[in-house]
Amino acid sequence: MFFVISKILSYLLSPLFWILALMILSFFIKNRKKSRRILLVTIVLFYLLSNHFIVDEFMRVWEEPMTEYKDLAKEYDVGVVLGGYLVTIDKKYDRLIFKKNTDRILQAVDLYNNKKIKKILISGGPGNIIYHDMYEAPLLKRFLMSLGIPDTSILVDSTSNNTYENAVNSKKIINENFPENIKALLITSSLHMRRAAGCFRKQNIDFDKFPTDKYIGENRRYNVEQLFIPDLDSFIYWRMFIHEFTGYYIYKMMGYL
């Protein structure tokens, strides 16, 4: 139930949903003066939310900084890669289709090849209300094995639907496969790392962080396009930021962090 509610809430918190709701409201209000005010608010809100500079500043605060190789331990027993819109499959052609968060699995491959992690634990179930039979972790295991990584070096959790379940199920797998006092490397997006790290700490997992797929660079861009020209990509950034921001505090209220 929590999974379903969280997905519905994610859609309701989308900025595009707010704008659409205000536009519909402005058409249905009979008072023309109020209708025009709401329409004006909608236009101003659209302009502000489509400004990339503004949303970049919010993202910049929330994203975790990258970790350099020199700051990592000599070797970790396992690298835990969190799923979430990494891969699907075209069943007709039996072809894997990689999505926007693929950087984290590629970074895990690089860490493994450079002997920074001994094993890779992929934690990710369907995580989707519609495509509930699309299990990410087994698909990613298939990809890793196609690159020559042996089956014995890959662990899979295909039942987790959210970050809290990622942490709980990863803890079980780690306890089953490793001796005590192991060290893990948590691999997920820099935007998601704050919430993920909180969940893993709650499960008393000893880990270091390795943020990936960072959206916002270190340098700000003070040009006309960035400061004044509306960009529809900004709505995608807002949705990701709001999802993580609200998710973090909901998890905190639920006792998951």
C-alpha positions as CSV (number, residue, x, y, z in Angstrom):
1,M,0.0,0.0,0.0
2,F,2.8,2.4,0.9
3,F,4.4,1.7,-2.5
4,V,1.1,2.6,-4.4
5,I,0.5,5.7,-2.3
6,S,4.0,6.9,-2.9
7,K,3.7,6.5,-6.6
8,I,0.4,8.4,-6.8
9,L,1.8,11.1,-4.6
10,S,4.8,11.4,-6.9
11,Y,2.4,12.2,-9.8
12,L,0.4,14.7,-7.8
13,L,3.6,16.6,-6.8
14,S,4.7,17.0,-10.3
15,P,4.9,20.7,-11.3
16,L,3.2,20.0,-14.6
17,F,0.2,18.6,-12.7
18,W,0.0,21.9,-10.7
19,I,0.0,24.0,-13.9
20,L,-2.6,21.8,-15.6
21,A,-4.8,21.9,-12.5
22,L,-4.6,25.7,-12.3
23,M,-5.4,26.1,-16.0
24,I,-8.4,23.9,-15.7
25,L,-9.5,25.8,-12.6
26,S,-9.2,29.1,-14.5
27,F,-11.6,27.9,-17.2
28,F,-14.2,26.6,-14.8
29,I,-14.4,29.6,-12.5
30,K,-17.3,31.8,-13.6
31,N,-15.9,35.0,-12.1
32,R,-13.8,36.5,-14.9
33,K,-11.6,38.6,-12.7
34,K,-10.6,35.6,-10.5
35,S,-10.2,33.4,-13.6
36,R,-7.7,35.9,-15.1
37,R,-5.8,36.1,-11.8
38,I,-5.4,32.3,-11.7
39,L,-4.4,32.3,-15.4
40,L,-1.8,34.9,-14.6
41,V,-0.5,32.9,-11.7
42,T,-0.3,29.9,-13.9
43,I,1.8,31.8,-16.5
44,V,4.2,33.2,-13.9
45,L,4.5,29.7,-12.3
46,F,5.2,28.2,-15.7
47,Y,7.9,30.7,-16.4
48,L,9.6,30.3,-13.0
49,L,9.5,26.5,-13.1
50,S,10.8,26.4,-16.6
51,N,13.9,28.4,-15.5
52,H,16.9,26.1,-15.5
53,F,19.0,28.3,-13.2
54,I,16.5,28.2,-10.4
55,V,16.0,24.4,-10.4
56,D,19.7,23.9,-10.8
57,E,20.3,25.7,-7.5
58,F,17.9,23.4,-5.7
59,M,19.4,20.4,-7.2
60,R,22.9,21.6,-6.4
61,V,22.0,21.8,-2.7
62,W,20.5,18.3,-2.6
63,E,23.0,16.3,-4.7
64,E,25.8,14.6,-2.9
65,P,29.3,15.4,-4.1
66,M,31.2,12.8,-6.1
67,T,33.8,10.5,-4.5
68,E,37.2,10.3,-5.9
69,Y,38.9,6.9,-6.3
70,K,41.8,8.0,-4.1
71,D,39.3,8.5,-1.2
72,L,37.9,5.0,-1.4
73,A,39.2,2.1,0.7
74,K,41.6,-0.3,-0.9
75,E,38.9,-2.9,-1.7
76,Y,35.3,-3.4,-0.7
77,D,33.6,-6.8,-0.2
78,V,30.6,-5.7,-2.2
79,G,29.3,-2.8,-4.2
80,V,25.5,-2.3,-3.7
81,V,23.9,-0.9,-6.9
82,L,20.4,0.4,-6.4
83,G,17.9,0.0,-9.2
84,G,15.4,2.5,-10.5
85,Y,14.8,3.2,-14.1
86,L,18.1,1.6,-15.3
87,V,16.9,-1.0,-17.8
88,T,13.9,-2.7,-19.4
89,I,13.7,-5.3,-22.1
90,D,12.0,-5.4,-25.5
91,K,10.7,-9.0,-25.3
92,K,10.0,-9.2,-29.0
93,Y,13.6,-8.7,-29.9
94,D,15.0,-10.0,-26.5
95,R,17.0,-6.8,-26.3
96,L,17.9,-4.8,-23.2
97,I,17.0,-1.1,-23.3
98,F,19.0,1.1,-21.0
99,K,17.4,4.2,-19.4
100,K,18.5,7.4,-17.8
101,N,20.2,6.1,-14.6
102,T,22.5,3.6,-16.3
103,D,25.6,5.5,-15.1
104,R,25.5,3.7,-11.7
105,I,25.7,0.2,-13.2
106,L,28.5,1.3,-15.5
107,Q,30.4,2.8,-12.6
108,A,30.0,-0.5,-10.7
109,V,31.5,-2.4,-13.6
110,D,34.5,0.1,-13.6
111,L,34.9,-0.4,-9.9
112,Y,34.8,-4.2,-10.2
113,N,37.3,-4.2,-13.1
114,N,39.6,-1.9,-11.1
115,K,39.4,-4.3,-8.1
116,K,37.7,-1.8,-5.9
117,I,34.8,-4.1,-5.2
118,K,34.9,-7.9,-5.0
119,K,31.2,-8.6,-5.8
120,I,28.3,-6.6,-7.1
121,L,24.9,-6.7,-5.4
122,I,22.1,-5.4,-7.6
123,S,19.0,-4.4,-5.7
124,G,15.9,-3.6,-7.7
125,G,12.5,-5.0,-8.4
126,P,9.8,-3.7,-10.7
127,G,9.4,-0.4,-8.8
128,N,6.5,0.5,-11.2
129,I,2.7,0.3,-10.8
130,I,2.1,-0.4,-14.5
131,Y,5.1,-2.7,-15.4
132,H,5.0,-4.7,-12.3
133,D,6.5,-7.8,-14.0
134,M,9.6,-6.0,-15.2
135,Y,12.4,-7.1,-12.7
136,E,15.5,-4.9,-13.1
137,A,18.0,-6.9,-11.1
138,P,18.0,-10.1,-13.2
139,L,18.2,-8.0,-16.4
140,L,21.2,-6.2,-15.1
141,K,22.8,-9.4,-14.0
142,R,22.4,-10.7,-17.6
143,F,24.1,-7.5,-18.8
144,L,27.0,-7.9,-16.3
145,M,27.6,-11.5,-17.3
146,S,27.6,-10.5,-21.0
147,L,30.6,-8.3,-20.1
148,G,32.5,-11.3,-18.7
149,I,31.7,-10.8,-15.0
150,P,31.2,-14.3,-13.5
151,D,28.0,-15.4,-11.9
152,T,29.7,-15.9,-8.6
153,S,30.6,-12.2,-8.4
154,I,26.9,-11.1,-8.8
155,L,24.3,-11.1,-6.2
156,V,20.6,-10.2,-6.9
157,D,17.7,-8.7,-5.0
158,S,14.8,-8.6,-7.4
159,T,12.0,-8.0,-4.9
160,S,12.6,-4.4,-3.7
161,N,10.2,-1.8,-4.8
162,N,11.6,1.2,-3.0
163,T,14.7,2.5,-1.3
164,Y,13.6,1.2,2.2
165,E,13.2,-2.3,0.8
166,N,16.6,-2.0,-1.0
167,A,18.2,-1.5,2.3
168,V,16.3,-4.2,4.2
169,N,16.8,-6.9,1.5
170,S,20.4,-5.9,0.9
171,K,21.1,-6.4,4.6
172,K,19.6,-9.9,4.4
173,I,21.7,-10.8,1.4
174,I,24.9,-9.4,2.9
175,N,24.3,-11.4,6.1
176,E,23.8,-14.6,4.1
177,N,26.8,-14.2,1.9
178,F,29.5,-12.5,3.9
179,P,31.2,-12.8,7.2
180,E,30.9,-10.2,9.9
181,N,32.7,-6.8,9.6
182,I,32.4,-6.5,5.9
183,K,32.6,-3.2,4.1
184,A,30.1,-2.2,1.4
185,L,30.2,0.6,-1.2
186,L,26.7,2.1,-1.8
187,I,26.3,3.1,-5.5
188,T,23.4,5.2,-6.5
189,S,22.7,8.6,-8.0
190,S,24.0,11.7,-6.2
191,L,20.4,13.0,-6.0
192,H,19.2,9.8,-4.4
193,M,22.2,9.2,-2.2
194,R,20.9,11.2,0.8
195,R,17.8,9.1,1.2
196,A,19.5,5.8,0.3
197,A,22.3,6.4,2.8
198,G,19.8,7.1,5.6
199,C,18.0,3.8,4.9
200,F,21.3,1.8,4.9
201,R,22.5,3.4,8.1
202,K,19.2,2.5,9.7
203,Q,19.9,-1.2,8.8
204,N,23.3,-0.9,10.4
205,I,25.2,-1.6,7.2
206,D,28.8,-0.5,7.2
207,F,29.3,1.4,3.9
208,D,31.0,4.2,2.1
209,K,29.1,6.3,-0.5
210,F,29.8,6.4,-4.2
211,P,27.4,8.9,-5.8
212,T,26.9,8.6,-9.6
213,D,24.9,10.3,-12.5
214,K,25.3,13.8,-11.2
215,Y,23.0,16.3,-12.9
216,I,24.5,19.6,-11.8
217,G,28.1,20.6,-12.4
218,E,30.3,22.6,-10.1
219,N,30.3,25.8,-12.2
220,R,27.2,28.0,-12.6
221,R,26.4,29.3,-16.0
222,Y,25.4,33.0,-16.1
223,N,24.2,33.2,-19.7
224,V,20.9,34.3,-21.3
225,E,19.7,30.8,-22.1
226,Q,20.3,29.6,-18.6
227,L,18.9,32.7,-16.8
228,F,15.9,33.7,-18.9
229,I,14.9,31.2,-21.7
230,P,12.2,28.7,-20.6
231,D,13.4,25.1,-20.9
232,L,10.9,22.2,-20.6
233,D,13.7,20.0,-19.3
234,S,13.5,22.0,-16.1
235,F,10.2,20.3,-15.3
236,I,11.9,16.9,-15.3
237,Y,14.5,18.3,-12.9
238,W,11.8,19.7,-10.6
239,R,10.0,16.4,-10.5
240,M,13.2,14.5,-9.6
241,F,14.1,17.1,-6.9
242,I,10.6,17.2,-5.4
243,H,10.4,13.3,-5.5
244,E,13.7,13.1,-3.5
245,F,13.0,16.0,-1.1
246,T,9.5,14.8,-0.1
247,G,10.6,11.2,-0.2
248,Y,13.4,11.9,2.3
249,Y,11.1,13.5,4.8
250,I,8.3,11.0,4.4
251,Y,10.8,8.2,5.0
252,K,12.0,10.1,8.1
253,M,8.4,10.3,9.4
254,M,7.9,6.6,8.7
255,G,11.0,5.7,10.7
256,Y,12.9,4.4,7.6
257,L,15.8,6.7,8.2
